[in-house]
Amino acid sequence: MNPETKATIWQAHAKLVFVAFCWGTTLVAGRIVAQNIPNLTAASGRFVIAALIFLVLLRSQGPLPRLSLRQTLVTAAMGLTGVFCFNLFFFTALEKVPAGKTALIVSLSPILTALAVSVLLRERLGAQRWLGIALAFFGVTIVITQGDLAQTWFYFSNSFESGEGFMMLSITSWVAYTVLSRFALVGLSPLQATTYAALFGTVGLLLATLSDISTWEASMLTWENTLAILYIAVFGTVIASLWFVQGVSRIGPARTAVYANLTPIFGVLLGYLILSEPIHLSMVLGGVIVIAGVTLTNRAKI
């Protein structure tokens, strides 16, 4: 391996650590915004900024591509799931769920993606992956029930009232976006597919935000809320998305996916340091089990 290639690979690894940090801090920033700004308004603000940046980046590469009917339908579906539904459920959950706890639930995303791919795209899951999936779900159950496994049914049946159910819907929306992206990338680059999905989703968010107008007040636009939305848009959405795709192209999807395991660690620590959120023993134990399950799933051979 020549020095230039080695430096490029190390740069990719460093960028992926920063991506996980951005995702962890996005949960903290989202928690701040969700408690002060209506959900749809916050989501619209995030993606108006992100979509404009994506559009500028895509336009800098040349004329915008014309989509076929199939590409239009797929990217519109990506916008509906990964932008509109994901953000609506994401900010609704963060109204009620601490950022650290949310980060641990988010770590289920690669597990649910593996399940969806297995069912919808008929990719076989081996015994090691099934064990990893089971471990991850067990870890999240410990986190949600705060270690009281005897009350599992009670906690899950009331999960929407407490917020965890909305976080699960948010993850499910992202899983749908991930699966749809496989179809969108036939004939489109990652930046092209991401940009059009962001544009479609932003239009939907802006239309839905009309229902929030009666509750919106200028006093909500404090410098803290404004900076939080800008951070989520620029770092948690644009930079994180682009650097994650770069990681996939340079070190492969399997090795790149492992870095997602750092997100809950950053989320829990930053929730504690910035928002003074408590770290319970059940969160630590459940988080370790979730990360072990995700790692086991990612390292398994297909």
C-alpha positions, 0 to 999 in steps of 0.5 A: 500500500503506497503512502498516499493510499494509506493516508486516504484510508486513515482520513476516511476512518477519521471522517467516520469517527466525526460522522458518528460524533455529528449524529450523537450531537444531532440528538442533543441539538434535536432535544434542545430544538424539540422542546422549544419549536413545533416539530414540523417547523423544526424539521422544515428548518433543518431540511430547507437548509440541508436541501439548499446545500445539497442542491448547490453541491449537485449543481456545481457538478453540472446541469441537474439530471432529468429523472425518469418516472421510475426515478421520480417515484423512488426518490419521492418515496425516499423523501416521504420516508427518510425526510418527512416521516423520519423527521416528524417522528424524530422531533416528536420523540425528542420532546419526551425522550432524553437524547442519551436514551434516544441514541441507544434506541437509534443504534437498532437502525442497522439491525432493522435494516438487516431484517428488512433487507432479508425479508424484502430483498431476500438476502440470507441471514446466518446464525451469527447475524440472527444472534446479533439481532436478538442481542440488540433487541434484548439490549434495547428492551433493557434500556426502554424498561429501565432494567425492569424486564418483568414490565416489558409489555407495560412499557412497550404498550405505553411507548408512544405516550412516553416517546420511545414508540415515536423513536421506533417509528423514526428508525423504521422510516429510516430503514425504509429510506435505506432500502429504497436507496438501493433502487434509487442508486440504479442510474443515479449517484448518491448525491443525486438521489440524496438531493432529490429525496431531500427536495421532495421531503422538504416540500412535504414538510413545508406543506405540513408545517402550515398546520403549525403556523398558529402555534409559531411565535417569533420568540421561538427563534432564539440564538440557541434554537437557530444555532441548533437547527443550523448545526443539525442541517449542516453537520448532522445532515449534509457533512455526515451524509457525504462523508458516510458515502465517502467511507463506503466507497473507500473502505467498504460498507461493512467496515463503514457501518461499524462506526455507527456503533459510536453514535450511542456512546457520543449521544449518551456522553454528550447528553450527560455533559451538555444537558445534564441527563442522568446515566442509569445502570440500565442504559450502560448495560443495555447499551453495551449489549446493543453495541455487541449485537450490532457489531456481531451482526456487522462482522458476520459473513453473509 
